[in-house]
């Protein structure tokens, strides 16, 4: 029987814990206990909790990229792809009863002023996210389904920024309504 990958156990467990509880509210002891590994194993794989945080951010970004498959579905119009993309994100938030929010937003609030390496990783993640949206928005601007009052990059940045606010409010209210309102406004007013 293959031996379980301890590092993978730690990262996978940490993603859930850090997303739901927060970075500062989760100790290394909490992580190793939940992962079912000795505390010493943590330090065999990570120099610090911050190093783990960087790996967790990379994993979260990769998983978010998987959700972005709707943006790559050229069978749909650009506006339909954006709508499906955010519907998928709303469903992901509903799966945890709107209690976790977005790890990027959570870490941004909690760690941006504490850990420069995590702030830099978050900037790359936000930039990649905006870039993916800007590509689809630009396509919609070319076919006339998305307005051209602002550049695709400006609109994409705003879409991401506004989403972060809607997710925060949804987390606070434990309700889908802020995300539904966001989708209605973004798709019915801002992008058209």
C-alpha positions in Angstrom: 0.0 0.0 0.0 1.5 3.4 -1.0 2.4 5.7 1.8 0.3 8.9 1.9 2.1 12.0 0.8 2.4 14.0 4.1 3.1 17.3 2.3 -0.1 16.9 0.2 -2.1 16.0 3.3 -0.8 19.2 5.0 -1.5 21.4 2.0 -5.0 20.0 1.3 -6.0 20.2 5.0 -4.5 23.7 5.3 -6.5 25.0 2.3 -9.8 24.1 4.0 -8.7 25.3 7.4 -7.1 28.6 6.3 -10.0 29.4 4.0 -12.7 28.7 6.7 -10.9 29.9 9.8 -8.3 32.4 8.6 -4.5 32.4 8.7 -4.0 33.9 12.1 -6.8 31.9 13.8 -5.3 28.6 12.6 -2.2 27.3 14.3 0.4 24.8 13.0 -1.0 22.4 15.7 -4.5 22.8 14.3 -3.2 22.0 10.8 -1.2 18.9 11.8 -4.0 17.6 14.1 -6.5 17.9 11.3 -4.1 16.4 8.7 -3.3 13.5 11.1 0.4 14.0 10.9 3.0 14.7 13.6 3.8 18.4 14.2 7.5 17.7 13.2 6.3 16.7 9.8 5.1 20.2 9.2 8.6 21.6 9.6 10.1 18.8 7.4 8.1 20.3 4.5 7.7 24.0 5.3 10.1 26.4 6.8 7.3 28.4 8.3 3.5 28.8 8.3 4.0 31.7 5.8 5.7 29.3 3.4 2.7 27.0 3.7 0.4 30.0 3.1 2.2 30.6 -0.2 1.7 27.0 -1.3 -2.0 27.2 -0.2 -2.5 30.3 -2.3 -0.9 28.6 -5.3 -3.3 25.6 -4.8 -6.3 27.9 -4.4 -5.4 29.8 -7.6 -5.0 26.5 -9.5 -8.4 25.4 -8.3 -10.0 28.7 -9.2 -8.5 28.4 -12.6 -10.3 25.1 -13.0 -13.6 26.9 -12.2 -12.6 29.3 -15.0 -13.3 26.6 -17.7 -16.5 28.5 -18.5 -14.4 31.5 -19.7 -12.8 29.1 -22.2 -16.0 27.7 -23.5 -16.2 29.2 -27.0 -19.6 27.5 -27.6 -21.0 30.4 -25.5 -20.9 34.1 -26.2 -18.5 36.2 -24.2 -21.3 37.5 -22.0 -22.7 34.0 -21.5 -19.2 32.7 -20.5 -18.8 35.5 -17.9 -22.3 34.8 -16.6 -21.6 31.0 -16.3 -18.2 31.7 -14.7 -19.8 33.7 -11.9 -22.7 31.3 -11.5 -20.1 28.6 -10.9 -18.5 30.8 -8.3 -21.8 31.5 -6.6 -22.5 27.7 -6.5 -19.0 27.2 -4.9 -19.8 29.8 -2.3 -23.2 28.2 -1.6 -21.5 24.8 -1.1 -19.9 26.2 2.1 -23.0 28.1 3.1 -21.4 31.4 2.1 -19.2 31.2 5.2 -15.7 31.1 3.8 -15.6 33.9 1.2 -12.7 34.1 -1.2 -9.3 33.0 0.1 -7.6 35.9 -1.9 -9.9 38.4 -0.3 -9.5 36.8 3.1 -5.7 36.7 2.9 -5.7 40.2 1.5 -7.5 41.6 4.5 -5.6 39.5 7.0 -2.0 39.3 5.6 -1.3 42.0 2.9 0.4 44.2 5.4 2.1 41.4 7.3 3.7 39.1 4.8 5.2 40.7 1.6 5.7 37.4 -0.2 2.0 36.5 0.3 1.0 40.0 -0.9 3.1 39.5 -4.0 1.5 36.1 -4.7 -2.0 37.6 -4.3 -1.1 40.4 -6.7 -0.1 37.8 -9.3 -3.3 35.8 -8.6 -5.5 38.9 -9.0 -3.6 39.9 -12.1 -4.1 36.5 -13.7 -7.7 36.5 -12.8 -8.3 40.0 -14.3 -6.3 39.0 -17.4 -8.5 36.0 -18.0 -11.6 38.1 -17.7 -10.1 40.9 -19.9 -9.6 38.5 -22.7 -13.3 37.5 -22.7 -14.4 41.1 -22.2 -12.3 42.2 -25.2 -13.9 39.5 -27.3 -17.3 40.8 -26.2 -16.3 44.3 -27.0 -15.3 43.3 -30.5 -18.6 41.5 -31.2 -20.6 44.4 -29.7 -22.1 42.5 -26.7 -20.0 44.3 -24.1 -19.7 48.1 -23.9 -16.6 50.0 -24.9 -16.7 53.0 -22.6 -13.8 51.4 -20.7 -11.0 49.2 -21.7 -11.3 45.5 -21.3 -8.5 45.6 -18.6 -10.3 48.4 -16.7 -13.6 46.5 -16.8 -11.9 43.2 -15.8 -10.3 44.9 -12.8 -13.6 46.4 -11.7 -15.4 43.1 -12.1 -12.9 41.4 -9.8 -12.9 44.3 -7.3 -16.7 44.4 -7.2 -16.8 40.6 -6.8 -14.6 40.7 -3.8 -17.0 43.2 -2.2 -20.0 41.1 -3.0 -18.3 37.9 -1.6 -17.4 39.8 1.6 -21.0 40.9 2.0 -22.3 37.5 1.2 -20.0 36.0 3.8 -21.2 38.6 6.4 -24.9 38.0 5.6 -24.5 34.2 4.9 -26.7 34.8 1.9 -26.5 34.5 -1.9 -28.3 37.8 -2.4 -25.2 40.0 -2.6 -23.7 37.7 -5.2 -27.0 37.5 -7.1 -27.3 41.3 -7.0 -23.7 41.5 -8.2 -24.4 39.2 -11.2 -27.6 41.1 -12.1 -25.8 44.5 -12.0 -22.6 43.4 -13.7 -24.3 41.5 -16.5 -27.3 43.8 -16.9 -25.7 47.2 -16.4 -21.9 47.4 -16.1 -20.7 45.2 -18.9 -23.4 46.0 -21.5 
